[in-house]
Amino acid sequence: MRKHLLLCGVSVVSFFYALPIRGQEVEPVDSLEQTVQLLYENKPVKYINGAASYISGAEIENVPGSNRLNALAGRIPGLSFYNIDGLPGFENSTYRLRGEHTFSDNRAPIILIDGKMDDASSLDSYDIESIVLLKDAAAAGMYGLRGANGIILINTKRGKEGKIKVSFNTETSFSQPTRKPKYLDAYQYGLLYNEAQLNDNPSATPKYDAATLEAYRSGANPYKYPNVNWQDEFLKNTNLMTRNNINISGGGETAIYYVSANYLYNSGAFNVDKDVNTYNTNTSGNVMNVHGNVQLNFGKYLKVSTDIRAKREKRNAPGAWSDDYGKDLLTNIYSTPFNAHPIMNEDGSIAGISDYQKNLYGVLNHSGYSIWERSSISSYIDIAYDLSRWVKGLSIEGRAGFNTYTDFYTNRTKKFATYQLMADGSYSQFGLDTEIGNSGKYKQIYRNFDHNIGLRYTGDFDKHSVDALLLFDRQQVMNAQSTQLTQNF
């Protein structure tokens, strides 16, 4: 049985935001007359009475990083970020508006792009006109229960009347770890390990004798007495990111348009041996975005707008990420002692011991590769017809749209053997060398269809204003495993 919810509301809004200084003289504008694109309407600031925050897209255009939402950190009150993976190309974060609202798994705010649920992680920053955070029930009420955790509403750029305008931007930036911990070298590790042993048992025989400690300190025999700084060996100090964008806009009274294309590349965070493989095993990634919209005006009463966005995203990683070595390479770097084993043995084999068989050089260069690819497309058409010829202030409007993406996962993994130098000069082997696999590619398909139709009435009566909307909205979400249908009235 379908349940219907009828929402009727009249709202008065107050909202504050500051215009950034552009270094040029402009005509003064009453901030209360500024308009903000909300869920189903474009409202003046003075009529917003819910808890909402606004930021212009220009404020985050030049912030480095591939995830645009991360650029909001510290810029909007009430929005907090928990970075769960800071590797370039994998800059995923968890977002919360005003803390936790529920104990369920679904605690993140809804992300809407031009009023549609969509992925904003790699959205081109030059396409963003504004970002609005709807924080409380009054602001997000039109979205029902789905807006219980708040809403992040991203509005993309539209065309404007005027001469054709072409803009090209190219950027090169370097990122680096926020902080790189300093670890004990092999000599200090052995010295303090002995001290810890004696603290627990004063009669214990130290694990590292004086000759071994001196060998660690001097570095005379790095194969038998290794002293490897895994962080310096395999983690880059800086990571290169390039971004290029071109956009074209313009139009007249009949039609206005906006078209843009963007390419972003992340080089990867780790030092890999490029001479070992013909394929890439670093944690690199690239994103290609294309976006365009057109608004057509048919006389005084009919307005038709259409928008389409397409994206191709690719992320690369070592094959160990899809095998039993564990996904977190950073954890392996930080948990392997300097004296565990050398990177390579004297005979050229990959080093390892029983307790540390996941040699980082082997994981990065001899475990194959993994590729995650996503192709997505999003489109909608809006139609609005002014009924003022019959009832002043009355209009009918509707939208039909969809967005879909397909994920392709390619896992070409293999395993490698490690060897430990024994006291008699022989080597003890752990694991086996295997050939790279020929299988391991699969896909997942996601589709979201939405359409709505509504009647809107706006009118002024003396010193009073009325803004009412009666809307039917329906969304259908489907993927390869399940189909979910939601609808509101």
Secondary structure, DSSP 4 states (H G I P E B T S, - for coil): ------------------PPP-SS------GGG-EEE-SS-EEEGGG--S-EEEEEGGGGTT--SS-GGGGGTTTSTTEEEEEEE-STT--EEEEEESS---SSS--SPEEEETTEE---TT--GGGEEEEEEE-SHHHHGGGGGGGTT-EEEEEE----SEEEEEEEEEEEEEE--S-------HHHHHHHHHHHHHHH-TTPPPSS-HHHHHHHHH-S-TTTS----HHHHHB-S-EEEEEEEEEEEEE-SSEEEEEEEEEEEE--SB---TTT-SS--SS-EEEEEEEEEEEEEETTTEEEEEEEEEEEEEEEEEGGGGTTT-S-HHHHHHHS-TTS--SB-TTSPBB--SS----HHHHHHSSEEEEEEEEEEEEEEEEEEE-TTTSTTEEEEEEEEEEEEEEEEEEEE----EEEE-TTS-EEEES---PPPS--EEEEEEEEEEEEEEEEEEEEETTEEEEEEEEEEEEEEEESS-EEEEEE-
